[in-house]
């Protein structure tokens, strides 16, 4: 009985607490703004007056406007979106031009024509700007020479040439050609002397280059002579991307021209014949179109893999393998048809030869024709 009475009393107490009204929660005391602690003696921190709030907002507005007005903005400031950013290839350890060699530190893709080709490490030993300036000058001179060399052999009078070859150090020169070459080299040397230490940032084109290269260095662009009479410098786009792209094109053509003029000089020195003699590039013939057609056909089937991966792979294009099988099947079918046709024709000729001795008569025909022609003129 005592145990049951205790259980009934406990249940009654718990049910009374469950249905009793809950007590209101004590309001959280605000924290002090300076120390983030509750105010002493449990007193609530006084709320700021409306006038004080207005004065604080006004002070904040005036301070922000004053900060914006006092922020200096330089007139030469260039946004990153309007200039060349350095380190285009900084995350690549290998050279793009020679993937099995490490990329030189100075060749990070910031400059035009930079593909990481420096197997001798000259960019890390010599003045980088001077080397770029030298390359641009040699490239431009080589482009002029690659046109002038064969044109002189095709159009110049024989007395200006050396056995039909253009006058040069290896081919030799006559007195008149020597005077012309010496005069040209003297003018080029004087131009080199006057412009080797020039500062190009003061010209209109130099100012554009200075902004384009402001994130890379302060020297602008090598080879800048503020020379663009036809306004072609903006043909690829009147921004830093278009200008750098056109400089890439110039250097690519110049490098090919330097290789070409070296080939001209070596060929004529070794063979003694002019470069335009029996050359497929200067005389109409079918060889050059066939080479072009072969290259176009090859690119329809194969492609070269990425140059920044070693080893460089030659692989099929998307439909290259299918095109190659189709070509092989077509060639095989044509060969089979030609073989069958040839065998039939030979069988027919053999049967005619057995009847009429055809092969012997056909072999004697040229001799009879020659004798008939000789008989028409007594001095033959």
DAUR-V237234 format. One record per residue. RES is the residue in one letter. PHI is phi in radians with two decimals (NA if undefined). PSI is psi in whole degrees, -180 to 180 (none if undefined). BURIAL is 1 if it has 9 or more other ideal C-beta (glycine too) atoms within 8 Angstrom, else 0. Layout:
RES PHI PSI BURIAL
RES PHI PSI BURIAL
//
This chain:
X NA -42 0
X -1.13 -38 0
X -1.18 -43 0
X -1.14 -36 0
X -1.17 -38 0
X -1.15 -40 0
X -1.13 -41 0
X -1.13 -38 0
X -1.18 -39 0
X -1.16 -42 0
X -1.11 -40 0
X -1.11 -40 0
X -1.17 -42 0
X -1.18 -38 0
X -1.18 -32 0
X -1.18 -41 0
X -1.20 -32 0
X -1.20 -37 0
X -1.63 1 0
X -1.34 147 0
X -1.14 138 0
X -1.29 150 0
X -1.42 144 0
X -1.15 139 0
X -1.26 145 0
X -1.22 135 0
X -1.14 136 0
X -1.21 129 0
X -1.28 133 0
X -1.13 152 0
X -1.62 153 1
X -1.25 135 1
X -1.16 -29 0
X -1.42 -42 0
X -1.93 -6 0
X 0.97 35 0
X -2.15 158 0
X -1.16 145 0
X -1.14 151 1
X -1.15 157 0
X 1.05 21 0
X 1.23 10 0
X -1.40 141 0
X -1.34 143 0
X -1.25 136 1
X -1.14 138 0
X -1.26 143 0
X -1.17 145 0
X -1.27 160 0
X -1.10 -36 0
X -1.14 -40 0
X -1.13 -39 0
X -1.09 -43 1
X -1.11 -41 0
X -1.17 -37 0
X -1.13 -44 1
X -1.09 -42 0
X -1.12 -40 0
X -1.14 -40 0
X -1.13 -41 0
X -1.12 -44 0
X -1.15 -38 0
X -1.18 -40 0
X -1.17 -41 0
X -1.17 -36 0
X -1.15 -38 0
X -1.14 -40 0
X -1.15 -38 0
X -1.25 -32 0
X -1.47 -8 0
X -1.29 116 0
X -1.36 137 0
X -2.12 116 0
X -1.27 142 0
X -1.18 -22 0
X -1.63 11 0
X -1.18 133 0
X -2.18 129 1
X -1.23 154 0
X -1.10 -28 0
X -1.32 -8 0
X -1.99 16 0
X -2.62 166 1
X -1.37 128 1
X -1.67 137 0
X -1.26 162 1
X 1.41 39 1
X -1.07 -39 0
X -1.96 25 1
X -1.14 -26 0
X -1.49 -1 0
X -1.77 131 1
X -1.51 -27 0
X -1.72 155 1
X -1.24 143 1
X -1.28 -42 1
X -1.23 -38 0
X -2.26 88 0
X -1.08 -23 1
X -1.52 4 0
X -1.98 149 0
X -1.20 152 0
X -1.33 128 1
X -1.06 145 1
X -1.08 -37 0
X -1.31 -21 0
X -1.69 82 1
X -1.91 14 1
X 1.51 8 1
X -1.32 -25 1
X -1.89 158 0
X -1.15 143 1
X 1.31 11 1
X -1.57 109 1
X -2.18 21 0
X 1.30 24 1
X -1.66 103 0
X -2.78 68 1
X -1.12 -24 0
X -1.59 -4 0
X 1.19 29 0
X -1.21 -28 0
X -1.16 -18 1
X -1.74 -7 0
X -1.90 -34 0
X -1.93 173 0
X -1.18 123 0
X -1.18 -43 0
X -1.13 -43 1
X -1.11 -37 0
X -1.19 -40 1
X -1.13 -41 1
X -1.08 -42 1
X -1.13 -41 0
X -1.12 -43 1
X -1.07 -43 1
X -1.15 -44 1
X -1.14 -36 1
X -1.13 -45 1
X -1.16 -41 1
X -1.14 -39 1
X -1.17 -36 1
X -1.12 -40 1
X -1.15 -42 0
X -1.20 -36 1
X -1.12 -26 1
X -1.55 -43 0
X -1.21 -34 0
X -1.06 -59 1
X -1.19 -31 1
X -1.13 -37 0
X -1.15 -37 1
X -1.27 -26 1
X -1.50 -33 0
X -2.02 -24 0
X -1.28 151 1
X -1.16 157 0
X -1.11 -30 0
X -1.25 -13 0
X -1.60 -9 1
X -1.84 169 1
X -1.97 95 1
X 0.98 41 0
X 1.50 -7 1
X -1.73 154 1
X -1.15 140 1
X -1.13 134 1
X -2.78 179 1
X -1.11 -40 0
X -1.41 -33 0
X -1.48 -20 1
X 1.62 164 0
X -2.43 154 1
X -1.67 170 1
X -0.98 -43 0
X -1.16 -43 0
X -1.13 -35 1
X -1.11 -42 1
X -1.10 -43 0
X -1.14 -44 0
X -1.15 -42 1
X -1.10 -41 0
X -1.12 -42 0
X -1.14 -45 0
X -1.13 -36 0
X -1.13 -43 0
X -1.13 -40 0
X -1.16 -38 1
X -1.14 -40 0
X -1.14 -42 0
X -1.08 -41 0
X -1.09 -42 1
X -1.13 -40 0
X -1.37 -24 0
X -2.01 0 0
X -1.17 -31 0
X -1.99 29 0
X -1.30 159 0
X -2.00 117 0
X -1.67 1 1
X -1.26 -13 1
X -1.51 -14 0
X -1.48 161 1
X -1.01 -44 0
X -1.21 -35 1
X -1.12 -35 1
X -1.17 -38 1
X -1.08 -44 1
X -1.15 -36 1
X -1.11 -39 1
X -1.23 -41 1
X -1.06 -38 1
X -1.81 13 1
X -1.12 -26 1
X -1.49 -11 1
X -1.72 -57 0
X -2.82 -178 0
X -1.78 7 0
X -1.66 -2 0
X 1.34 -139 1
X -2.12 130 1
X -1.10 146 1
X 1.42 12 1
X -1.47 111 1
X -2.04 15 0
X 0.95 42 1
X -2.05 107 0
X -2.73 68 0
X -1.14 -28 0
X -1.66 -2 0
X 1.19 32 0
X -1.49 -8 0
X -1.17 -22 0
X -1.77 14 1
X -1.20 -27 0
X -1.64 4 1
X 2.28 132 0
X -1.54 58 0
X -2.63 -180 0
X -1.14 -30 1
X -1.21 -46 0
X -1.13 -40 1
X -1.17 -43 1
X -1.15 -38 1
X -1.09 -40 1
X -1.22 -35 1
X -1.17 -35 1
X -1.04 -44 1
X -1.11 -44 1
X -1.06 -45 1
X -1.19 -37 1
X -1.11 -46 1
X -1.12 -39 1
X -1.14 -39 1
X -1.17 -40 1
X -1.13 -39 0
X -1.14 -37 1
X -1.13 -40 1
X -1.16 -40 0
X -1.14 -44 1
X -1.21 -31 1
X -1.14 -40 0
X -1.12 -42 0
X -0.99 -52 1
X -1.12 -43 1
X -1.18 -40 0
X -1.08 -48 1
X -1.23 -33 1
X -1.22 -34 0
X -1.48 -36 0
X -1.76 -25 0
X 1.34 9 0
X -1.96 147 1
X -1.12 153 1
X -1.17 -24 1
X -1.50 -4 1
X -1.49 124 0
X 0.92 40 0
X -1.91 132 0
X -1.17 -19 0
X -1.46 -15 0
X -2.10 -3 0
X -2.34 138 0
X -1.05 129 0
X -2.85 171 0
X -1.60 -9 0
X -1.16 -47 0
X -1.11 -47 1
X -1.04 -35 0
X -1.16 -39 0
X -1.12 -41 1
X -1.12 -44 0
X -1.10 -39 0
X -1.11 -40 0
X -1.14 -43 0
X -1.11 -43 0
X -1.12 -39 0
X -1.11 -41 0
X -1.23 -17 1
X -1.31 -21 0
X -1.91 -41 1
X -2.06 160 1
X -2.57 154 1
X -1.56 135 0
X -1.21 178 1
X -1.00 136 0
X -1.34 -15 1
X -1.59 9 0
X -2.06 138 1
X -1.99 134 0
X -1.39 157 0
X -1.27 127 1
X -1.90 148 0
X -1.92 119 0
X -2.33 170 0
X -1.23 151 1
X -1.32 -175 1
X -1.02 -42 0
X -2.00 19 0
X -1.13 -44 1
X -1.13 -40 0
X -1.15 -42 0
X -1.13 -38 1
X -1.15 -44 1
X -1.12 -40 0
X -1.13 -41 0
X -1.14 -44 1
X -1.08 -41 0
X -1.15 -42 0
X -1.10 -43 0
X -1.12 -41 0
X -1.12 -42 0
X -1.13 -43 0
X -1.12 -41 0
X -1.10 -42 0
X -1.12 -42 0
X -1.14 -42 0
X -1.14 -40 0
X -1.10 -43 0
X -1.12 -43 0
X -1.14 -39 0
X -1.15 -40 0
X -1.14 -39 0
X -1.13 -43 0
X -1.11 -40 0
X -1.17 -38 0
X -1.10 -40 0
X -1.15 -42 0
X -1.14 -36 1
X -1.13 -40 0
X -1.16 -38 0
X -1.19 -36 1
X -1.16 -38 1
X -1.11 -33 0
X -1.47 -44 0
X -2.07 8 0
X 0.92 52 0
X -1.22 -41 1
X -1.09 -41 0
X -1.17 -41 0
X -1.15 -41 1
X -1.16 -36 0
X -1.19 -30 0
X -1.48 -14 0
X -1.07 -46 0
X -1.04 -37 0
X -1.13 -41 0
X -1.14 -40 0
X -1.11 -43 0
X -1.09 -43 0
X -1.14 -38 0
X -1.14 -39 0
X -1.20 -41 0
X -1.13 -31 0
X -1.24 -13 0
X -1.46 -11 0
X -2.43 122 0
X -1.26 -19 0
X -1.51 -4 0
X -1.35 none 0
//
